[in-house]
């Protein structure tokens, strides 16, 4: 499985560590909120709303350098709009990897 990284954030910051910390803090806060809402919508079978959550999470997946994860999230977002949960476990593994990574900060 892919591992999250800060390559994109580092390229944006051009070495400004304060900027990197601010971006990571924002991502971490938004990620936690988006993740919770996603899981609530899945539990309540609100798949269209869950697709919107996946869309928000997909941006964070990209920022953390998970290219394959981004493509999977893109497909899962479309699938959710059609009540297809086939990729749910794979997507949730990506979410867990991201959670573990962000918890280090």
For each residue, the residues with C-beta under 8 A, 3 or more apart:
1: 93 94 97
2: 65 66 67 68 69 97
3: 97 101
4: 64 65 66 97 98 101 102
5: 8 64 65
6: 9 10 20 24 64 65
7: 10 11 65
8: 5 11 12 62 63 64 65
9: 6 12 13 20 23 24 63
10: 6 7 13 15 20
11: 7 8 14
12: 8 9 19 23
13: 9 10 16 17 19 20 23
14: 11
15: 10
16: 13 19 20
17: 13 20 21
18: 21 22
19: 12 13 16 22 23
20: 6 9 10 13 16 17 23 24
21: 17 18 24 25
22: 18 19 25 26
23: 9 12 13 19 20 26 27
24: 6 9 20 21 27 28 102 105
25: 21 22 28 29 105
26: 22 23 29 30
27: 23 24 30 31 60 63 64 102
28: 24 25 31 32 102 105
29: 25 26 32 33
30: 26 27 33 34 56 60
31: 27 28 34 35 57 60 98 99 102
32: 28 29 35 36
33: 29 30 36 37
34: 30 31 37 38 53 56 57 60
35: 31 32 38 39 57 95 99
36: 32 33 39 40
37: 33 34 40 41 49 53
38: 34 35 41 42 50 53 54 57 95
39: 35 36 42 43
40: 36 37 43 44
41: 37 38 44 46 47 49 50 53
42: 38 39 45 46 47 50 88
43: 39 40
44: 40 41
45: 42
46: 41 42 49 50
47: 41 42 50 51 80 81 83 85
48: 51 52 80 81
49: 37 41 46 52 53
50: 38 41 42 46 47 53 54 80
51: 47 48 54 55 77 78 80 81
52: 48 49 55 56
53: 34 37 38 41 49 50 56 57
54: 38 50 51 57 58 73 76 77 80 91
55: 51 52 58 59 77
56: 30 34 52 53 59 60
57: 31 34 35 38 53 54 60 61 73 95
58: 54 55 61 62 70 73 74 77
59: 55 56 62 63
60: 27 30 31 34 56 57 63 64 98
61: 57 58 64 66 69 70 73 94 98
62: 8 58 59 65 66 67 70
63: 8 9 27 59 60
64: 4 5 6 8 27 60 61 98 101
65: 2 4 5 6 7 8 62
66: 2 4 61 62 69 70 94 97 98
67: 2 62 70 71
68: 2 71 72
69: 2 61 66 72 73 94 97
70: 58 61 62 66 67 73 74
71: 67 68 74 75
72: 68 69 75 76 87 90 91 94
73: 54 57 58 61 69 70 76 77 91 94
74: 58 70 71 77 78
75: 71 72 78 79 87
76: 54 72 73 79 80 87 88 90 91
77: 51 54 55 58 73 74 80 81
78: 51 74 75 81 82
79: 75 76 82 84 85 86 87
80: 47 48 50 51 54 76 77 83 84 85
81: 47 48 51 77 78
82: 78 79
83: 47 80
84: 79 80 87
85: 47 79 80 88
86: 79
87: 72 75 76 79 84 90 91
88: 42 76 85 91 92
89: 92 93
90: 72 76 87 93 94
91: 54 72 73 76 87 88 94 95
92: 88 89 95 96
93: 1 89 90 96 97
94: 1 61 66 69 72 73 90 91 97 98
95: 35 38 57 91 92 98 99
96: 92 93 99 100
97: 1 2 3 4 66 69 93 94 100 101
98: 4 31 60 61 64 66 94 95 101 102
99: 31 35 95 96 102 103
100: 96 97 103 104
101: 3 4 64 97 98 104
102: 4 24 27 28 31 98 99 105
103: 99 100
104: 100 101
105: 24 25 28 102
